[in-house]
Amino acid sequence: MSSASPAEDFPLPDAVDAARLRELLARRESDRVEFTTSSPGRTDKFAQAACAFANDLPAHGRPGFIVFGVHDTGSPAGWTVSDRLLKRLAGLRSNVSLGPIPSLVVHKVALAEGDVAVVEVQPADFPPVRYRGRVWVRVGPTRRVATRQEEQILTERRAFGLATFDLRPAAGSSIHDLAEDLFRIGYLPHAVSPDVLLENDRGVREQLASLRFFDLRHGCPTYAALLLFARDPLRWIPGAWIQFVQWAGTSLASEPIRSRTVAGDLLTVLREVDLLASLPTDARPVPETTLRERHERRYPKAAIRELLLNAVMHRLYESTAPVRFNWFTDRLEIQNPGGLYGIAPADFPHRTSYRNPVIAEAMATLGYVNRFGRGVLAAQAALRANRNPDAEFQFDPAHVLVTMRARP
């Protein structure tokens, strides 16, 4: 089978005809086209194929086609396509094992060698689509179950198609869930110039909405507002906290020496980050001569602070897991839920994509981070200046792990 490029000019539903179908058959199978002579009664195979095309892993943004009555070589099998067969194909839309239900259209095309049924499957608006709990994808001319990383890609793509999580309205919340003083006193003066504030006679809802903290259409705060100003942020975003543990050894099997939980509104969490960053930076005396000694720090505070703030800003807030900060005898580890977002590992850290752009803007407004992606580079510079090795980054679909090794 050939893995030639898909038929990019294959027509939309009102233009499926014999001439266009023959062009499609000549291009063979691809990541947008599958041929089959299996009976549509084999629901599993049909549903898996529809699931794969709906997930559109290659991100074509165009429909995929399941072509019934055609051999792998692209030659028609001589079928007669009845109305009953077409109804059976269209019946996939009521299959309770497939969800979210993909949008599909069924066509019948008559060729001299026999009839062909074409099922056109549109890319899903809310991937990943699952069939019997599994995510199917199309890779070239083959169909298979998605890897964990591929499934994460589809989940992240859903966020691209919608508003980002921090910008979405938090259904069920209200203005009364916010501590208004946190917004008016703790944030608004940093975000809006004093002269504008003096002239501004808008109510708090309109002020929040102007800074993307309130959805006027739905009449409720956004998740960014709840993270920044809620009286009880964990009620709405259960993972919005930091877990710090100091360990007596080099692994989680060691005895914990001390621990700390940092939670609350984001303004409080950001202030507490400075304290957390100071904990592993105690200076130790190192003799230079018999009469003089100098003080060395095992880790620079600036690097720890930058990387903790980076984790808070870029983490996946839909996850119920916290940011974890572990202090071992030989290293520090910071782990945040959510894999690398919107860029390839090879482009990190010179390119930045924001999973939480409203939160990133708020942290920059408050003076905690540089929104233009310099935080990681600044952390690496601070480590080198302190004669530590560069921080190491491990990217998995579910999390990012940063390791800082102790100064020799």
C-alpha positions, 0 to 999 in steps of 0.5 A: 500500500502506498502512503501517498499524500491525501486527496486534498481536493476531494470534494465536500458532500455536494460534489461527490461524483464518479470522477472525483471518487476515481481521483481519490481511489488513484491516490490509495490509502493515507491518513485521510482515506481508508478502503475496505471490503468488510461488511458494515455489519462489523461495527467495531472496525467501522467505529474504530475507523470513524473514531480515528478520522474524527480525532484527526491526529495529523491536524489536517482540519479536513474530513477523512473518508471510509470507502466501502466496496474498494480493495486495498489496491483502489479497485472497486469490488463490484458491490451493490449498495442498497438503501439498507446498507446506507442506513446501517452506515449512518447508524453509527451516529447513534452508537453509544460506545462512540463519543463524542459522536462524530459528524459524518455524512454517507454517500453512494457513488455508482461506478461501472465496476460497481457501487461504492459507499463513502462515509465522510467523517469531519474532524471533532470539535472536542477531541479526543473521541473514544470508542469503547473507552479507547482513542483511535488515530490514523497514522499514514495508511494505518489505524491504531490505538493512540499512545499516551502522548498522542492522546495528550496532543488531542486533549491539548488541541481541544484547548486550542479550539476553545477558549483556554481554561483560564478564560472559560466561564466557571459554571456555577460560580458567581461574583460573590465567590470572589474577594472583591478587595483582592481585585480592587486593592491587590490587582486593579492598581497594578493593571490599570493606570491611576488616571484611568481608574479615577475616570472609570465609573464601571461596576466591578463586573465590567472592570473584571470583564475588561481584564478577562476575569468575568464572562458577561454573557454567562454572568459568572467569573472566569477560572482565572478570576477564581484562581486569583481572587476566590475566597476558596480557590480549591473549591473550583480548582482542586489542584491549585496548590504547591506541595513542598517536602524536604527528604533525608535522602536521595529518593521518595523512599527516604524519611521526610524532614519537613513539609509545607503546603502552599495554597490560597488565592494566587496572589498569596501563593506567589508571595509564598513562592519567595519563601519556598525558594529560600529554603534550600539556599542556606549558605555554608562556610568554605575556608579560603585561608587560615584566617578567611572563609567565604560562603557558598550556596548549594542552589541560587534562590533566583533559579529556584524562584524562576522555575517555581513560578514557571511551574505555577504559570504553565501547569495544567489547572484542570488536573487535581495534582499539585505542583510538587517541590521535592528537596533531596540531599543531592538535588531539587525537583519541581514537577508540574502537571501537564506536558509541554504545551504548544511547542516541540521539546527541541524548541524549548526554551527559546520558544514559548506557548502559553497554556494559561495566557490570562494567568501569565498576563496577571503574573507579569502585571504583578511583577512576578514573571517575565511573560516573554519566555525568559524565565528558564534562560534566567534560571539557567544563567543563575545556576551557572553563575553559582557553578551549578550544572544546568537544570535538566528538563524531562517532558512527559505527556502528563507532567514536566519535571525539572531537576537542579543538581547541587553545587559540587 
